Amino acid sequence: MVIPMKMLEENINRKVSLLLKDNRILEGTLSGYDEHMNMVLDEAEESSQDSKRRLGTVVIRGSNIVRISPE
């Protein structure tokens, strides 16, 4: 079993992929997080169906995250 906070700690400053509740996928470098699993991604890109767009630095509310995958 993977403990989410430990996984986040191990992947700080590494690429991660986040699946959000609305089925969008965000990929970027995990630069920070807090106890509520709110996250900061640098160089983030959003993927939804056929499109990709660059977002830069984003803050994602933890309650919107369905899955976290290290890349």
MIZALO-781026 format. One record per atom (N, C-alpha, C): atom name; x, y, z; residue number from 0. Coordinates in nm, 2 decimals. Example, Ala and Ser with C-alpha at 12.3 -4.5 7.8 and 13.67 -1.06 7.14 Angstrom:
// residues 2
<N, <1.32, -0.57, 0.78>, 0>
<CA, <1.23, -0.45, 0.78>, 0>
<C, <1.32, -0.33, 0.78>, 0>
<N, <1.28, -0.22, 0.71>, 1>
<CA, <1.37, -0.11, 0.71>, 1>
<C, <1.29, 0.00, 0.79>, 1>
// end
This chain:
// residues 71
<N, <0.08, -0.12, 0.00>, 0>
<CA, <0.00, 0.00, 0.00>, 0>
<C, <0.09, 0.13, 0.00>, 0>
<N, <0.05, 0.22, -0.08>, 1>
<CA, <0.13, 0.34, -0.09>, 1>
<C, <0.06, 0.45, -0.01>, 1>
<N, <0.14, 0.51, 0.08>, 2>
<CA, <0.09, 0.62, 0.16>, 2>
<C, <0.11, 0.75, 0.08>, 2>
<N, <0.00, 0.82, 0.05>, 3>
<CA, <0.01, 0.94, -0.04>, 3>
<C, <0.11, 1.05, 0.00>, 3>
<N, <0.11, 1.08, 0.13>, 4>
<CA, <0.21, 1.19, 0.17>, 4>
<C, <0.35, 1.15, 0.15>, 4>
<N, <0.38, 1.02, 0.18>, 5>
<CA, <0.52, 0.97, 0.16>, 5>
<C, <0.55, 0.97, 0.01>, 5>
<N, <0.46, 0.93, -0.07>, 6>
<CA, <0.48, 0.93, -0.22>, 6>
<C, <0.51, 1.07, -0.27>, 6>
<N, <0.43, 1.17, -0.21>, 7>
<CA, <0.45, 1.31, -0.25>, 7>
<C, <0.59, 1.36, -0.21>, 7>
<N, <0.63, 1.32, -0.09>, 8>
<CA, <0.76, 1.36, -0.04>, 8>
<C, <0.87, 1.30, -0.13>, 8>
<N, <0.86, 1.18, -0.17>, 9>
<CA, <0.96, 1.11, -0.25>, 9>
<C, <0.96, 1.17, -0.39>, 9>
<N, <0.85, 1.24, -0.44>, 10>
<CA, <0.85, 1.28, -0.58>, 10>
<C, <0.86, 1.44, -0.59>, 10>
<N, <0.89, 1.51, -0.48>, 11>
<CA, <0.91, 1.65, -0.49>, 11>
<C, <1.02, 1.68, -0.59>, 11>
<N, <1.00, 1.78, -0.68>, 12>
<CA, <1.09, 1.82, -0.78>, 12>
<C, <1.10, 1.72, -0.89>, 12>
<N, <1.00, 1.63, -0.90>, 13>
<CA, <1.00, 1.53, -1.01>, 13>
<C, <0.87, 1.54, -1.09>, 13>
<N, <0.87, 1.48, -1.21>, 14>
<CA, <0.75, 1.49, -1.29>, 14>
<C, <0.64, 1.39, -1.23>, 14>
<N, <0.52, 1.45, -1.23>, 15>
<CA, <0.40, 1.37, -1.19>, 15>
<C, <0.29, 1.39, -1.28>, 15>
<N, <0.19, 1.30, -1.28>, 16>
<CA, <0.07, 1.32, -1.36>, 16>
<C, <-0.05, 1.31, -1.27>, 16>
<N, <-0.14, 1.40, -1.28>, 17>
<CA, <-0.26, 1.41, -1.19>, 17>
<C, <-0.38, 1.39, -1.28>, 17>
<N, <-0.47, 1.30, -1.23>, 18>
<CA, <-0.60, 1.28, -1.29>, 18>
<C, <-0.70, 1.36, -1.21>, 18>
<N, <-0.77, 1.45, -1.27>, 19>
<CA, <-0.86, 1.54, -1.19>, 19>
<C, <-1.01, 1.48, -1.20>, 19>
<N, <-1.09, 1.53, -1.12>, 20>
<CA, <-1.23, 1.48, -1.11>, 20>
<C, <-1.30, 1.50, -1.25>, 20>
<N, <-1.27, 1.61, -1.32>, 21>
<CA, <-1.33, 1.63, -1.45>, 21>
<C, <-1.27, 1.56, -1.57>, 21>
<N, <-1.18, 1.46, -1.54>, 22>
<CA, <-1.11, 1.38, -1.64>, 22>
<C, <-1.00, 1.45, -1.71>, 22>
<N, <-0.96, 1.57, -1.67>, 23>
<CA, <-0.84, 1.63, -1.73>, 23>
<C, <-0.72, 1.57, -1.66>, 23>
<N, <-0.61, 1.57, -1.74>, 24>
<CA, <-0.49, 1.52, -1.68>, 24>
<C, <-0.39, 1.64, -1.68>, 24>
<N, <-0.33, 1.66, -1.57>, 25>
<CA, <-0.22, 1.76, -1.55>, 25>
<C, <-0.09, 1.69, -1.54>, 25>
<N, <0.01, 1.73, -1.61>, 26>
<CA, <0.14, 1.68, -1.60>, 26>
<C, <0.24, 1.79, -1.57>, 26>
<N, <0.33, 1.77, -1.48>, 27>
<CA, <0.42, 1.88, -1.45>, 27>
<C, <0.52, 1.84, -1.34>, 27>
<N, <0.60, 1.93, -1.29>, 28>
<CA, <0.70, 1.90, -1.19>, 28>
<C, <0.64, 1.94, -1.05>, 28>
<N, <0.63, 1.85, -0.96>, 29>
<CA, <0.57, 1.87, -0.83>, 29>
<C, <0.67, 1.96, -0.75>, 29>
<N, <0.63, 2.08, -0.72>, 30>
<CA, <0.72, 2.17, -0.65>, 30>
<C, <0.68, 2.20, -0.51>, 30>
<N, <0.55, 2.16, -0.47>, 31>
<CA, <0.51, 2.17, -0.33>, 31>
<C, <0.38, 2.11, -0.31>, 31>
<N, <0.34, 2.09, -0.18>, 32>
<CA, <0.22, 2.03, -0.14>, 32>
<C, <0.20, 2.06, 0.01>, 32>
<N, <0.07, 2.05, 0.06>, 33>
<CA, <0.05, 2.07, 0.20>, 33>
<C, <-0.03, 1.95, 0.26>, 33>
<N, <-0.07, 1.96, 0.38>, 34>
<CA, <-0.14, 1.85, 0.45>, 34>
<C, <-0.27, 1.82, 0.39>, 34>
<N, <-0.33, 1.91, 0.31>, 35>
<CA, <-0.46, 1.88, 0.25>, 35>
<C, <-0.44, 1.82, 0.11>, 35>
<N, <-0.32, 1.79, 0.07>, 36>
<CA, <-0.28, 1.74, -0.06>, 36>
<C, <-0.31, 1.84, -0.17>, 36>
<N, <-0.32, 1.97, -0.14>, 37>
<CA, <-0.31, 2.08, -0.24>, 37>
<C, <-0.17, 2.07, -0.29>, 37>
<N, <-0.16, 2.09, -0.43>, 38>
<CA, <-0.03, 2.08, -0.49>, 38>
<C, <0.01, 2.19, -0.58>, 38>
<N, <0.14, 2.22, -0.59>, 39>
<CA, <0.19, 2.32, -0.69>, 39>
<C, <0.27, 2.24, -0.79>, 39>
<N, <0.23, 2.26, -0.92>, 40>
<CA, <0.30, 2.20, -1.03>, 40>
<C, <0.37, 2.31, -1.11>, 40>
<N, <0.49, 2.30, -1.14>, 41>
<CA, <0.56, 2.39, -1.23>, 41>
<C, <0.57, 2.33, -1.37>, 41>
<N, <0.57, 2.41, -1.47>, 42>
<CA, <0.58, 2.37, -1.61>, 42>
<C, <0.46, 2.27, -1.64>, 42>
<N, <0.35, 2.30, -1.59>, 43>
<CA, <0.23, 2.21, -1.60>, 43>
<C, <0.17, 2.22, -1.75>, 43>
<N, <0.12, 2.10, -1.79>, 44>
<CA, <0.05, 2.09, -1.92>, 44>
<C, <-0.08, 2.02, -1.89>, 44>
<N, <-0.19, 2.07, -1.95>, 45>
<CA, <-0.32, 2.01, -1.93>, 45>
<C, <-0.35, 1.93, -2.06>, 45>
<N, <-0.40, 1.80, -2.04>, 46>
<CA, <-0.44, 1.72, -2.15>, 46>
<C, <-0.59, 1.69, -2.13>, 46>
<N, <-0.67, 1.71, -2.23>, 47>
<CA, <-0.81, 1.66, -2.23>, 47>
<C, <-0.85, 1.62, -2.37>, 47>
<N, <-0.88, 1.50, -2.39>, 48>
<CA, <-0.91, 1.44, -2.52>, 48>
<C, <-0.80, 1.46, -2.62>, 48>
<N, <-0.82, 1.55, -2.72>, 49>
<CA, <-0.72, 1.56, -2.82>, 49>
<C, <-0.64, 1.69, -2.81>, 49>
<N, <-0.66, 1.76, -2.70>, 50>
<CA, <-0.58, 1.89, -2.69>, 50>
<C, <-0.48, 1.89, -2.58>, 50>
<N, <-0.38, 1.97, -2.59>, 51>
<CA, <-0.28, 1.99, -2.49>, 51>
<C, <-0.25, 2.14, -2.48>, 51>
<N, <-0.24, 2.19, -2.36>, 52>
<CA, <-0.20, 2.33, -2.35>, 52>
<C, <-0.11, 2.35, -2.23>, 52>
<N, <-0.02, 2.44, -2.25>, 53>
<CA, <0.08, 2.47, -2.14>, 53>
<C, <0.01, 2.57, -2.04>, 53>
<N, <0.03, 2.54, -1.91>, 54>
<CA, <-0.03, 2.63, -1.81>, 54>
<C, <0.07, 2.70, -1.73>, 54>
<N, <0.20, 2.66, -1.73>, 55>
<CA, <0.30, 2.72, -1.64>, 55>
<C, <0.29, 2.66, -1.50>, 55>
<N, <0.29, 2.75, -1.40>, 56>
<CA, <0.28, 2.71, -1.26>, 56>
<C, <0.13, 2.72, -1.22>, 56>
<N, <0.09, 2.61, -1.16>, 57>
<CA, <-0.05, 2.60, -1.12>, 57>
<C, <-0.06, 2.54, -0.97>, 57>
<N, <-0.17, 2.58, -0.90>, 58>
<CA, <-0.20, 2.53, -0.77>, 58>
<C, <-0.33, 2.45, -0.79>, 58>
<N, <-0.33, 2.32, -0.75>, 59>
<CA, <-0.44, 2.23, -0.76>, 59>
<C, <-0.49, 2.20, -0.62>, 59>
<N, <-0.62, 2.22, -0.60>, 60>
<CA, <-0.69, 2.18, -0.48>, 60>
<C, <-0.69, 2.03, -0.46>, 60>
<N, <-0.65, 1.98, -0.35>, 61>
<CA, <-0.64, 1.84, -0.32>, 61>
<C, <-0.77, 1.76, -0.34>, 61>
<N, <-0.88, 1.82, -0.31>, 62>
<CA, <-1.01, 1.76, -0.33>, 62>
<C, <-1.05, 1.73, -0.47>, 62>
<N, <-0.98, 1.79, -0.57>, 63>
<CA, <-1.01, 1.77, -0.71>, 63>
<C, <-0.92, 1.66, -0.77>, 63>
<N, <-0.83, 1.61, -0.70>, 64>
<CA, <-0.74, 1.51, -0.75>, 64>
<C, <-0.79, 1.37, -0.72>, 64>
<N, <-0.80, 1.29, -0.83>, 65>
<CA, <-0.84, 1.15, -0.82>, 65>
<C, <-0.73, 1.05, -0.81>, 65>
<N, <-0.62, 1.08, -0.89>, 66>
<CA, <-0.50, 0.99, -0.89>, 66>
<C, <-0.38, 1.07, -0.91>, 66>
<N, <-0.27, 1.02, -0.85>, 67>
<CA, <-0.14, 1.08, -0.86>, 67>
<C, <-0.04, 0.97, -0.91>, 67>
<N, <0.02, 1.00, -1.02>, 68>
<CA, <0.11, 0.90, -1.08>, 68>
<C, <0.25, 0.96, -1.10>, 68>
<N, <0.36, 0.91, -1.04>, 69>
<CA, <0.49, 0.95, -1.07>, 69>
<C, <0.53, 0.91, -1.21>, 69>
<N, <0.60, 1.00, -1.28>, 70>
<CA, <0.64, 0.96, -1.42>, 70>
<C, <0.79, 0.91, -1.42>, 70>
// end
